[in-house]
Amino acid sequence: MIVSYFAFTPVFRYPKRLHKVVRKLVPNCDVRFLLSESGSTKGAAMVTAVASRVQAQRKQIDKVLALFQLTREQLEGVQDKMRVELDYGLKRDTHPLATVKMLPTYVRGMPDGTAQVGRLWVCSVLVSPLPPNARTQGPARYMLVDAAPTFSTTEKGKFLALDLGGTNFRVLLVKIRSGWRSVRIYNKIFAIPLEIMQGTGEELFDHIVQCIADFLDYMGLKGAQLPLGFTFSFPCRQASIDKGTLIEWTKGFKATDCEGEDVVDMLREAIKRRNEFDLDIVAVVNDTVGTMMTCGYEDPNCEVGLIAGTGSNMCYMEEMRNIELVEGDEGKMCINTEWGGFGDNGCIDDIRTQYDKEVDEGSLNPGKQRYEKMTSGMYLGEIVRQILIDLTKQGLLFRGQISERLRTRGIFETKFLSQIESDRLALLQVRRILQQLGLDSTCEDSIVVKEVCGAVSRRAAQLYGAGLAAIVEKRREDQGLEHLKITVGVDGTLYKLHPQ
């Protein structure tokens, strides 16, 4: 009988030899071997279970994202409803209850190079983006800009411009020489602290005047009397170009004793209290109007101004015959729509999500500015935060663990949304941004967060587009044209800085 040697070789020698070789080749690694008790059958079942769980989770995530995917029919519905609200705001009988206020601005024409319009341009130029030839002058937040418009006018000299419309306040000095052939703009940005934004009106305007004083002192103009244009980017009812009564605060402002008051008078009173300089306040304009006027110099077809930034608003040139709030039927006048309040009457509740409602309820002005809260930079990050909290509670993100920082209202700034949506940002960098918020994320989490940011910003852009379409179509019909050629002047950090 011949007996094979290998029949008596202990089976355990194979794994020992395997382990030994591995330890020799990778001495710095601790490798553990675990013997499967049931072979690959159990593993196949586990793969199936995991795949089923992932598929179920994906369906839940897609269900949430689907809430932000607007169909063409829904967008056309928004366009039609906006058109109705525009007409309500223009008519005398329905204006008091209109959610889109359609405020006359008393700007009756676009730039044509005359001294009168040039003066208004100086008042509104500050809302335009700084051109490529801007260079720093003095401290980092001062900017010197050279410009050489192709038109000419008799206006020359020094002009001040102010811009209040968000958490920052801007002061500009515009120097014009030799018939607009040399225009220099000096610009400084000042922060508006939260305690000032939500303090008293007197404190707010005293802070503004303090900023003006600092700027004039730096520019060597202390005591100078200069013409001034005031860009005030909140809903105001105007009786003339230099009078504006604040209807209500938006964008996080809540300063007391301001609503119902003329903001130009409040600025003048604050200047008197300081008693250091005197300024000739020529005009108060909305930032949309300033943007439209500035872009009108670049393109004569510009008849619309759009702000897509901290807030959301639009203005346009309307036929006088359609404006029942102002006497006269000839010519056109710029209307500040204040469309942020669109939907406050419930007309777009069918597309508002539970997350929109949570953001609204937690805001300083619940029930107001609903359209703005779905579209503007001040609120998009907060919508994303509400979605992330909900998905985490469902166990679909961050291993079901909600960090304390994520529970903090306003912590997910819109700048994070813009950064995460950038095509150039790798998932590792997305994870780093989430770590700043105290979130321990996986690559899968980062992918979902990127999708959420995309869904929220895409819907915002679509809603902007639907609102703009209502105004453009109205202009086409009013002029009896088969085809309209029109230019929209745009400004705002959301439009300029968002990657998509």
Salt bridges, closest charged atoms under 4 A:
ASP62 OD1 - ARG58 NH2 2.76
GLU76 OE2 - ARG72 NE 2.96
ASP87 OD2 - ARG83 NE 3.73
ASP146 OD2 - ARG135 NH1 2.76
ASP146 OD1 - ARG184 NE 3.11
ASP163 OD2 - ARG170 NE 3.51
ASP206 OD1 - ARG273 NH2 2.83
GLU248 OE1 - LYS368 NZ 3.45
ASP265 OD1 - ARG268 NH1 3.60
GLU276 OE1 - ARG274 NE 3.40
ASP280 OD2 - ARG119 NH2 3.73
GLU303 OE2 - LYS332 NZ 2.60
GLU303 OE1 - ARG475 NH2 3.23
GLU318 OE1 - LYS474 NZ 2.62
GLU319 OE1 - ARG321 NH1 3.53
GLU319 OE2 - ARG475 NH1 3.18
ASP349 OD1 - ARG352 NH1 3.53
ASP349 OD1 - ARG370 NH1 3.39
ASP350 OD1 - LYS81 NZ 3.45
ASP356 OD1 - ARG459 NH2 2.75
ASP360 OD2 - ARG352 NH2 3.59
ASP360 OD1 - LYS373 NZ 2.66
GLU382 OE2 - ARG385 NH2 2.72
GLU382 OE2 - ARG409 NH1 3.24
GLU404 OE2 - ARG407 NE 3.45
GLU413 OE1 - LYS415 NZ 3.99
GLU421 OE2 - HIS498 NE2 2.67
ASP440 OD2 - ARG399 NH1 3.42
GLU451 OE1 - ARG58 NH2 3.03
GLU473 OE2 - ARG476 NH2 2.63
GLU477 OE1 - ARG83 NH2 3.12
ASP478 OD2 - LYS474 NZ 2.93
ASP491 OD1 - LYS496 NZ 3.10
